[in-house]
Amino acid sequence: MLRPWPGADSTADTKSVTSRILLASGLVYVGEWTTYGDLGAAATDGGNAARQAARLAANHPDFANAHRVLGSGGVVVHSAGGQENARLRRERLEEEGVEFFGRIADASRRVRWAELRGRLSELERFT
């Protein structure tokens, strides 16, 4: 069951986007990564909800696989927990088979918004 997160807007549109971002967060599989922008775009059919995806990743208990969501260009961003948290997130991705070239994750492992949108559509067909 989805629970409201602190500071969430109560409008139906925001709830719908929130629900879709949370669902999409669980559709990034082991050995893959995506960006906050890709999650937001998948949830809004190409729109911009990157900031909302980032807030959910940081605050919502139902957000899955937060370590697989990176900043623009495939860089592990510092979030709550600072540099140590970023290091642990990168290590988890490396354990899952994602290589890094300097600070940037292997682009061949990125799941872009259109792929996530397809996965989300498939899931929604059965729910």
C-alpha positions in Angstrom: 0.0 0.0 0.0 1.3 3.4 -0.9 1.6 5.9 1.9 1.7 9.7 1.6 5.2 11.2 2.1 5.9 14.2 4.2 5.0 17.4 2.3 3.1 15.7 -0.5 0.6 17.7 -2.4 -2.9 16.3 -2.0 -4.1 16.9 -5.6 -5.1 13.9 -7.6 -2.5 14.6 -10.3 0.3 14.7 -7.8 -0.9 11.5 -6.2 -1.0 9.8 -9.6 2.5 10.9 -10.5 3.8 10.0 -7.1 2.2 6.5 -7.4 3.7 6.0 -10.8 7.2 7.1 -9.8 7.0 4.7 -6.9 6.0 1.9 -9.2 8.6 2.7 -11.7 11.3 2.8 -9.0 10.7 -1.0 -8.6 11.2 -1.6 -12.3 14.9 -0.8 -12.5 16.5 -4.3 -12.2 19.7 -5.6 -10.8 22.6 -4.4 -13.0 20.7 -1.4 -14.4 20.5 2.2 -13.5 18.3 5.2 -14.4 18.1 8.9 -13.6 15.7 11.0 -11.6 14.7 12.6 -14.8 14.0 9.3 -16.5 11.8 8.2 -13.6 9.9 11.4 -13.7 9.5 11.3 -17.5 8.3 7.7 -17.4 5.7 8.6 -14.8 4.4 11.6 -16.8 4.7 10.3 -20.4 7.7 12.5 -21.1 7.1 15.3 -18.8 9.4 16.7 -16.1 9.1 15.3 -12.6 12.8 14.8 -11.8 12.6 16.8 -8.6 9.6 15.0 -7.4 11.4 11.7 -8.1 14.4 12.9 -6.1 12.3 13.9 -3.2 10.5 10.6 -3.2 13.8 8.7 -3.4 15.1 10.6 -0.3 11.9 10.5 1.8 9.4 7.9 0.8 9.5 4.5 2.5 8.0 2.8 -0.6 10.6 4.0 -3.0 12.5 0.9 -4.3 16.1 0.7 -5.5 17.2 4.2 -4.6 20.8 3.2 -5.2 20.0 2.5 -8.8 18.8 6.1 -9.5 21.6 8.5 -10.4 22.0 12.1 -11.3 22.1 13.4 -14.8 24.7 11.7 -16.9 25.1 8.7 -14.7 26.8 10.3 -11.7 26.1 9.1 -8.2 24.8 12.2 -6.4 25.3 13.1 -2.8 22.1 12.9 -0.9 21.2 12.5 2.7 24.3 10.8 4.2 26.7 12.8 2.1 29.8 11.4 0.5 29.7 8.1 2.5 26.2 7.4 1.3 27.2 8.1 -2.3 30.2 5.7 -1.9 27.9 2.9 -0.6 25.4 3.4 -3.4 28.2 3.2 -6.0 29.6 0.0 -4.3 26.1 -1.6 -4.4 25.8 -0.8 -8.1 29.3 -2.2 -8.8 28.3 -5.4 -6.9 25.3 -5.7 -9.2 27.6 -5.5 -12.3 27.5 -1.8 -13.2 30.9 -0.5 -14.2 32.0 3.1 -13.7 34.3 5.1 -15.9 35.7 7.7 -13.5 32.5 9.1 -11.9 30.2 8.0 -14.6 28.2 4.8 -14.7 28.3 2.6 -17.8 25.8 4.1 -20.2 24.9 0.7 -21.7 23.3 -0.2 -18.4 21.1 2.8 -18.3 17.3 2.3 -18.5 15.9 5.4 -20.3 12.4 6.8 -19.7 10.8 5.2 -22.7 11.9 1.7 -21.6 10.7 2.4 -18.0 7.4 3.8 -19.4 6.9 0.5 -21.3 7.6 -1.6 -18.2 5.2 0.6 -16.2 2.5 0.2 -18.9 2.9 -3.5 -18.7 2.6 -3.5 -15.0 -0.4 -1.3 -15.0 -2.2 -3.6 -17.4 -2.3 -6.2 -14.7 -3.2 -4.0 -11.7 
